[in-house]
Amino acid sequence: SATAAAAGSGASPTCPSAAAITAAVGSPYPPPVSNSGAGALACVYANDSVNLVMSFAPPASVTAAVLKEVVDAQAHAQGVTDSAVSGIGNAAYIFTMNDAATNSSHVATTTLGLIAPNRYVVIVGQISVPQIEAVARLTIAH
């Protein structure tokens, strides 16, 4: 079951429920398929046209500077720039690819990386910036 772990409790992360993701994004998503190991967790929500993928890992050595460097490199590899997102976690950076024309949903893929008090999270989906920010806020509260 995708029950919520108390934020900051140090408990292993769990995938947010399909209902929580559906509410955050505003589109229906099925229950996630998850894969875990070595303290990390990946959650894949695949509806008919749009996938949403989240990965959670212990924060360990991921500092705000390291997060920025990683997201900068990912954005640069896609030929776009990233930007800081205020008000989400301890640090967060986001970028949107120029791939809407080739996605079945015709929505560009957005990636958001964040450091929360008890985890490092990366979210990738063919959803808008406000939608991915809503999912990010959900993962912090989860």
ROSE-4610 file (N, C-alpha, C; in Angstrom, 1 decimal, always signed):
// ROSE-4610
residu = [S/S/S/A/A/A/T/T/T/A/A/A/A/A/A/A/A/A/A/A/A/G/G/G/S/S/S/G/G/G/A/A/A/S/S/S/P/P/P/T/T/T/C/C/C/P/P/P/S/S/S/A/A/A/A/A/A/A/A/A/I/I/I/T/T/T/A/A/A/A/A/A/V/V/V/G/G/G/S/S/S/P/P/P/Y/Y/Y/P/P/P/P/P/P/P/P/P/V/V/V/S/S/S/N/N/N/S/S/S/G/G/G/A/A/A/G/G/G/A/A/A/L/L/L/A/A/A/C/C/C/V/V/V/Y/Y/Y/A/A/A/N/N/N/D/D/D/S/S/S/V/V/V/N/N/N/L/L/L/V/V/V/M/M/M/S/S/S/F/F/F/A/A/A/P/P/P/P/P/P/A/A/A/S/S/S/V/V/V/T/T/T/A/A/A/A/A/A/V/V/V/L/L/L/K/K/K/E/E/E/V/V/V/V/V/V/D/D/D/A/A/A/Q/Q/Q/A/A/A/H/H/H/A/A/A/Q/Q/Q/G/G/G/V/V/V/T/T/T/D/D/D/S/S/S/A/A/A/V/V/V/S/S/S/G/G/G/I/I/I/G/G/G/N/N/N/A/A/A/A/A/A/Y/Y/Y/I/I/I/F/F/F/T/T/T/M/M/M/N/N/N/D/D/D/A/A/A/A/A/A/T/T/T/N/N/N/S/S/S/S/S/S/H/H/H/V/V/V/A/A/A/T/T/T/T/T/T/T/T/T/L/L/L/G/G/G/L/L/L/I/I/I/A/A/A/P/P/P/N/N/N/R/R/R/Y/Y/Y/V/V/V/V/V/V/I/I/I/V/V/V/G/G/G/Q/Q/Q/I/I/I/S/S/S/V/V/V/P/P/P/Q/Q/Q/I/I/I/E/E/E/A/A/A/V/V/V/A/A/A/R/R/R/L/L/L/T/T/T/I/I/I/A/A/A/H/H/H]
num = [1/1/1/2/2/2/3/3/3/4/4/4/5/5/5/6/6/6/7/7/7/8/8/8/9/9/9/10/10/10/11/11/11/12/12/12/13/13/13/14/14/14/15/15/15/16/16/16/17/17/17/18/18/18/19/19/19/20/20/20/21/21/21/22/22/22/23/23/23/24/24/24/25/25/25/26/26/26/27/27/27/28/28/28/29/29/29/30/30/30/31/31/31/32/32/32/33/33/33/34/34/34/35/35/35/36/36/36/37/37/37/38/38/38/39/39/39/40/40/40/41/41/41/42/42/42/43/43/43/44/44/44/45/45/45/46/46/46/47/47/47/48/48/48/49/49/49/50/50/50/51/51/51/52/52/52/53/53/53/54/54/54/55/55/55/56/56/56/57/57/57/58/58/58/59/59/59/60/60/60/61/61/61/62/62/62/63/63/63/64/64/64/65/65/65/66/66/66/67/67/67/68/68/68/69/69/69/70/70/70/71/71/71/72/72/72/73/73/73/74/74/74/75/75/75/76/76/76/77/77/77/78/78/78/79/79/79/80/80/80/81/81/81/82/82/82/83/83/83/84/84/84/85/85/85/86/86/86/87/87/87/88/88/88/89/89/89/90/90/90/91/91/91/92/92/92/93/93/93/94/94/94/95/95/95/96/96/96/97/97/97/98/98/98/99/99/99/100/100/100/101/101/101/102/102/102/103/103/103/104/104/104/105/105/105/106/106/106/107/107/107/108/108/108/109/109/109/110/110/110/111/111/111/112/112/112/113/113/113/114/114/114/115/115/115/116/116/116/117/117/117/118/118/118/119/119/119/120/120/120/121/121/121/122/122/122/123/123/123/124/124/124/125/125/125/126/126/126/127/127/127/128/128/128/129/129/129/130/130/130/131/131/131/132/132/132/133/133/133/134/134/134/135/135/135/136/136/136/137/137/137/138/138/138/139/139/139/140/140/140/141/141/141/142/142/142]
x = [+0.8/+0.0/+0.9/+0.4/+1.2/+0.8/+1.0/+0.7/+1.8/+1.5/+2.4/+3.3/+4.6/+5.5/+5.6/+5.7/+5.8/+7.0/+6.9/+8.0/+9.0/+10.2/+11.2/+11.4/+10.6/+10.7/+11.8/+12.5/+13.5/+13.0/+11.7/+11.2/+11.5/+11.5/+11.8/+10.7/+11.0/+10.0/+9.0/+7.8/+6.8/+6.3/+5.7/+5.1/+3.8/+3.6/+2.3/+1.2/+0.1/-1.0/-1.5/-2.1/-2.6/-3.6/-4.4/-5.4/-4.7/-3.6/-2.8/-2.2/-1.6/-1.0/-2.1/-3.2/-4.4/-4.8/-4.9/-5.4/-4.4/-3.1/-2.0/-1.9/-2.1/-1.9/-3.2/-4.3/-5.6/-6.0/-5.2/-5.5/-5.4/-6.2/-6.2/-4.9/-4.4/-3.2/-3.6/-3.1/-3.3/-2.3/-2.4/-1.5/-0.1/+0.9/+2.3/+2.9/+3.8/+4.7/+6.0/+6.4/+7.6/+8.7/+9.9/+11.1/+12.0/+12.6/+13.4/+14.6/+15.6/+16.9/+17.9/+18.7/+19.7/+19.2/+18.0/+17.4/+16.8/+16.8/+16.2/+14.9/+14.0/+12.7/+12.4/+11.9/+11.4/+9.9/+9.1/+7.6/+7.2/+6.6/+6.2/+4.7/+4.1/+2.7/+2.4/+1.8/+1.6/+0.2/-0.3/-1.7/-1.7/-2.8/-2.8/-1.8/-1.6/-0.7/+0.5/+0.5/+1.5/+2.1/+3.4/+4.1/+4.6/+4.5/+5.1/+6.0/+7.3/+8.3/+8.9/+8.9/+9.6/+10.6/+11.7/+12.7/+13.1/+13.2/+13.5/+14.8/+15.7/+16.9/+17.2/+18.0/+18.5/+19.3/+19.2/+19.9/+21.4/+21.9/+23.4/+24.2/+24.9/+25.9/+25.3/+24.0/+23.4/+23.2/+24.0/+23.9/+23.2/+22.8/+22.2/+23.1/+24.4/+25.4/+25.5/+25.5/+25.5/+24.2/+23.1/+21.8/+21.8/+22.3/+22.3/+23.2/+24.4/+25.3/+24.7/+24.0/+23.4/+22.3/+21.4/+20.3/+20.8/+21.8/+22.4/+22.9/+23.6/+24.1/+23.0/+22.0/+20.8/+20.2/+19.9/+19.3/+20.2/+21.5/+22.4/+22.4/+22.3/+22.3/+21.1/+20.0/+18.8/+18.7/+19.7/+19.8/+18.9/+18.6/+17.7/+18.4/+17.9/+18.4/+17.5/+18.0/+17.2/+17.1/+16.2/+16.0/+15.7/+16.0/+15.7/+14.2/+13.7/+12.3/+12.3/+11.7/+11.7/+10.4/+10.5/+9.4/+9.2/+10.1/+9.9/+11.2/+11.0/+12.2/+13.3/+14.4/+15.6/+16.3/+16.1/+16.6/+15.9/+15.6/+14.9/+15.3/+15.4/+15.7/+14.9/+14.5/+13.5/+14.0/+13.6/+13.8/+12.7/+12.4/+11.4/+12.1/+12.0/+12.5/+11.7/+12.3/+11.6/+11.1/+10.3/+9.8/+8.3/+7.6/+6.1/+5.6/+6.2/+5.8/+5.9/+6.9/+7.1/+6.5/+5.9/+5.2/+3.8/+3.3/+1.9/+0.9/+1.3/+0.4/+0.5/+1.5/+1.8/+2.1/+2.6/+3.0/+4.5/+5.3/+6.7/+7.1/+8.2/+8.7/+9.4/+8.9/+9.5/+10.2/+11.4/+12.1/+12.4/+12.1/+12.3/+13.1/+14.3/+15.0/+15.0/+14.8/+14.7/+15.4/+15.8/+16.2/+15.2/+14.6/+13.7/+14.5/+13.9/+14.6/+15.1/+14.4/+14.8/+15.0/+15.1/+15.2/+15.6/+16.2/+16.5/+15.5/+14.8/+13.7/+13.9/+13.7/+13.7/+12.3/+11.7/+10.4/+10.4/+10.0/+10.0/+8.6/+8.0/+6.7/+6.4/+5.5/+4.9/+3.7/+4.1/+3.1/+3.6/+2.7/+3.1/+4.0/+4.6/+5.4/+4.6/+3.4/+2.6/+2.2/+1.9/+1.6/+2.7/+3.9/+5.1/+5.5/+5.3/+5.5/+4.5/+3.2/+2.2/+2.7/+3.2/+3.7/+4.8/+5.7/+6.9/+6.5/+5.5/+5.0/+4.4/+3.7/+3.1/+4.2/+5.3/+6.3/+7.0/+7.0/+7.6/+6.7/+5.4/+4.4/+4.2/+4.5/+4.3/+5.2]
y = [-1.2/+0.0/+1.2/+2.3/+3.5/+4.5/+4.1/+4.9/+5.9/+7.0/+8.1/+7.8/+8.1/+8.0/+9.5/+9.6/+10.9/+11.6/+12.8/+13.6/+13.8/+13.6/+13.8/+12.6/+11.5/+10.4/+9.5/+9.6/+8.7/+7.4/+7.3/+6.0/+5.9/+4.7/+4.5/+5.2/+5.8/+6.4/+5.4/+5.9/+5.1/+5.9/+5.3/+6.0/+6.7/+7.9/+8.6/+7.8/+7.8/+7.0/+7.6/+6.8/+7.3/+8.4/+8.3/+9.4/+10.7/+10.6/+11.9/+12.5/+11.6/+12.1/+12.7/+12.0/+12.5/+13.8/+14.0/+15.3/+16.4/+16.1/+17.1/+17.5/+16.5/+16.8/+17.2/+16.7/+17.0/+16.1/+15.0/+14.0/+12.6/+11.7/+10.4/+9.6/+9.0/+8.1/+6.8/+5.7/+4.4/+4.3/+3.3/+3.0/+2.9/+3.3/+3.2/+1.8/+1.6/+0.5/+1.0/+0.2/+0.7/-0.3/+0.2/-0.6/+0.1/-0.7/-0.2/-1.0/-0.3/-1.0/+0.0/-0.4/+0.4/+1.8/+1.7/+2.9/+3.9/+3.5/+4.4/+3.7/+4.5/+4.1/+4.8/+4.1/+4.7/+4.3/+5.3/+5.2/+5.6/+4.7/+5.0/+5.0/+6.1/+6.2/+6.4/+5.4/+5.4/+5.4/+6.5/+6.5/+6.3/+6.5/+6.2/+7.0/+8.2/+9.0/+9.7/+9.7/+10.5/+9.6/+9.5/+8.9/+10.0/+9.6/+10.4/+9.5/+9.9/+9.1/+9.9/+9.3/+9.9/+8.9/+9.5/+8.7/+9.4/+8.6/+9.1/+8.4/+9.1/+8.6/+9.3/+8.7/+9.4/+10.6/+11.7/+12.9/+12.7/+11.9/+11.6/+12.8/+12.8/+13.8/+14.8/+14.8/+15.7/+17.0/+18.0/+19.3/+20.2/+21.4/+22.3/+22.5/+22.6/+22.9/+21.7/+20.5/+19.3/+19.1/+19.4/+19.3/+20.3/+21.5/+22.5/+22.0/+21.4/+21.0/+19.8/+18.9/+17.8/+18.2/+19.1/+19.6/+20.5/+21.3/+22.1/+21.2/+20.1/+19.2/+18.5/+18.1/+17.4/+18.4/+19.6/+20.6/+21.0/+21.2/+21.5/+20.4/+19.1/+18.0/+18.0/+18.7/+18.8/+20.1/+20.9/+22.2/+23.3/+23.1/+24.1/+24.6/+25.5/+26.0/+25.7/+25.5/+25.2/+26.5/+26.5/+27.6/+27.1/+27.9/+27.6/+27.7/+26.9/+27.0/+27.3/+28.4/+28.8/+28.2/+28.0/+27.5/+26.0/+25.2/+23.8/+23.1/+22.5/+21.8/+22.8/+22.2/+23.0/+23.6/+23.0/+23.5/+22.7/+23.4/+22.8/+23.5/+22.7/+23.2/+22.5/+23.2/+22.7/+23.1/+22.2/+22.6/+21.8/+22.4/+21.8/+21.6/+20.4/+20.1/+20.7/+20.7/+21.2/+20.0/+19.1/+17.9/+17.7/+18.8/+18.7/+18.1/+18.5/+18.0/+16.5/+15.9/+14.5/+13.6/+14.2/+13.5/+13.2/+12.0/+11.7/+12.6/+13.2/+14.1/+15.5/+15.8/+17.1/+18.1/+17.6/+18.4/+18.1/+19.2/+19.0/+18.3/+17.6/+16.9/+17.9/+17.8/+18.7/+17.8/+18.3/+17.6/+18.6/+18.1/+18.9/+18.0/+18.5/+17.9/+18.7/+18.0/+18.8/+18.0/+18.8/+18.2/+18.6/+17.6/+17.8/+17.5/+17.8/+17.5/+16.1/+15.1/+13.7/+12.9/+13.6/+12.8/+13.7/+13.1/+13.7/+13.2/+14.0/+13.6/+14.1/+13.3/+13.7/+13.3/+14.3/+14.0/+14.4/+13.5/+13.7/+13.4/+14.3/+14.0/+14.9/+14.4/+15.2/+16.0/+16.9/+17.7/+19.2/+20.1/+21.5/+21.8/+23.0/+23.4/+23.5/+24.1/+24.2/+22.7/+21.8/+20.5/+19.8/+19.9/+19.2/+19.8/+21.1/+21.8/+21.3/+21.0/+20.5/+19.0/+18.3/+16.9/+17.0/+18.0/+18.2/+18.5/+19.4/+19.7/+18.5/+17.7/+16.5/+15.5/+15.4/+14.5/+15.0/+16.3/+16.8/+16.5/+16.7/+16.4/+14.9/+14.1/+12.7/+12.0]
z = [+0.0/+0.0/+0.0/-0.6/-0.7/+0.4/+1.6/+2.7/+3.0/+3.5/+3.7/+4.9/+4.7/+5.8/+6.4/+7.7/+8.3/+7.8/+7.4/+6.9/+8.1/+7.8/+8.8/+9.7/+9.6/+10.5/+10.3/+9.1/+8.7/+8.2/+8.1/+7.6/+6.1/+5.6/+4.2/+3.4/+2.3/+1.5/+0.9/+0.6/-0.1/-1.2/-2.2/-3.3/-2.9/-3.2/-3.0/-3.7/-3.1/-3.7/-5.1/-5.9/-7.2/-6.9/-5.9/-5.6/-5.3/-4.6/-4.2/-5.5/-6.3/-7.6/-8.5/-8.6/-9.4/-9.0/-7.6/-7.1/-7.4/-7.2/-7.5/-8.9/-9.8/-11.3/-11.9/-11.4/-12.0/-13.2/-13.4/-14.4/-13.7/-14.1/-13.4/-13.7/-12.6/-12.7/-12.0/-12.5/-11.8/-10.7/-9.9/-8.8/-9.4/-8.6/-9.1/-9.2/-10.1/-10.1/-9.4/-8.4/-7.7/-7.7/-7.5/-7.5/-6.4/-5.5/-4.5/-4.2/-3.6/-3.3/-2.8/-1.8/-1.3/-0.7/-0.2/+0.4/-0.6/-1.8/-2.9/-3.3/-3.9/-4.4/-5.7/-6.7/-7.9/-8.0/-8.4/-8.5/-9.9/-10.7/-12.0/-12.1/-12.5/-12.7/-14.2/-14.8/-16.3/-16.6/-17.1/-17.6/-19.1/-19.8/-21.2/-22.0/-21.7/-22.5/-21.8/-20.5/-19.8/-18.7/-18.6/-17.5/-16.6/-15.3/-14.3/-13.5/-13.3/-12.6/-11.5/-10.3/-9.2/-8.6/-8.2/-7.5/-6.2/-5.2/-3.8/-3.4/-2.8/-2.2/-0.9/-0.1/+1.1/+0.7/+1.5/+1.0/+1.1/+1.9/+2.0/+1.7/+0.6/+0.2/-0.8/-1.0/-2.0/-1.3/-1.7/-1.1/-2.2/-1.8/-2.8/-4.0/-3.7/-4.8/-5.7/-5.2/-6.0/-6.8/-6.2/-6.9/-8.1/-7.8/-8.9/-10.1/-9.7/-10.7/-11.5/-10.9/-11.6/-12.5/-12.0/-12.8/-13.9/-13.7/-14.7/-15.9/-15.5/-16.5/-17.3/-16.6/-17.3/-18.3/-17.8/-18.6/-19.9/-19.6/-20.7/-21.7/-21.3/-22.2/-23.1/-22.7/-23.4/-24.2/-24.1/-24.8/-24.2/-22.9/-22.2/-20.9/-20.3/-19.0/-17.9/-16.7/-15.5/-14.7/-13.7/-12.8/-11.4/-10.4/-9.1/-8.8/-7.9/-7.5/-6.1/-5.7/-4.3/-3.6/-2.3/-1.6/-1.7/-2.3/-2.4/-1.8/-0.6/+0.0/+0.4/+0.6/+1.0/-0.2/-1.3/-2.6/-3.7/-4.8/-5.9/-7.2/-8.3/-9.6/-10.6/-11.7/-12.7/-14.1/-15.0/-16.4/-17.3/-18.4/-19.3/-20.7/-21.2/-22.5/-23.6/-24.8/-26.0/-26.8/-26.2/-26.8/-26.9/-26.7/-26.8/-28.1/-29.2/-30.5/-30.7/-30.0/-30.2/-29.1/-28.1/-27.0/-27.4/-27.0/-27.4/-26.7/-25.6/-24.9/-25.4/-26.2/-26.8/-25.6/-24.5/-23.4/-23.2/-23.0/-22.8/-21.5/-21.5/-20.4/-19.4/-18.2/-17.2/-16.1/-15.7/-14.6/-13.5/-12.3/-11.1/-10.1/-9.6/-8.6/-7.3/-6.2/-4.9/-3.8/-2.8/-1.5/-0.5/+0.1/+1.2/+2.5/+3.7/+4.9/+5.1/+4.5/+4.7/+3.5/+2.3/+1.1/-0.1/-1.1/-2.4/-3.4/-4.1/-5.0/-6.4/-7.4/-8.8/-9.4/-10.0/-10.6/-12.1/-12.9/-14.4/-14.9/-15.7/-16.3/-17.4/-18.2/-19.3/-18.7/-17.8/-17.2/-17.1/-16.8/-16.7/-15.5/-15.5/-14.4/-13.1/-13.1/-11.9/-11.4/-12.4/-12.0/-11.3/-11.9/-11.3/-10.0/-9.8/-8.5/-7.5/-7.9/-7.0/-6.5/-7.5/-7.1/-6.2/-6.4/-5.5/-4.1/-4.0/-2.7/-2.0/-2.8/-2.2/-1.7/-2.4/-2.0/-0.7/-0.5/+0.8/+1.9/+1.7/+2.7/+3.0/+2.0/+2.1/+3.0]
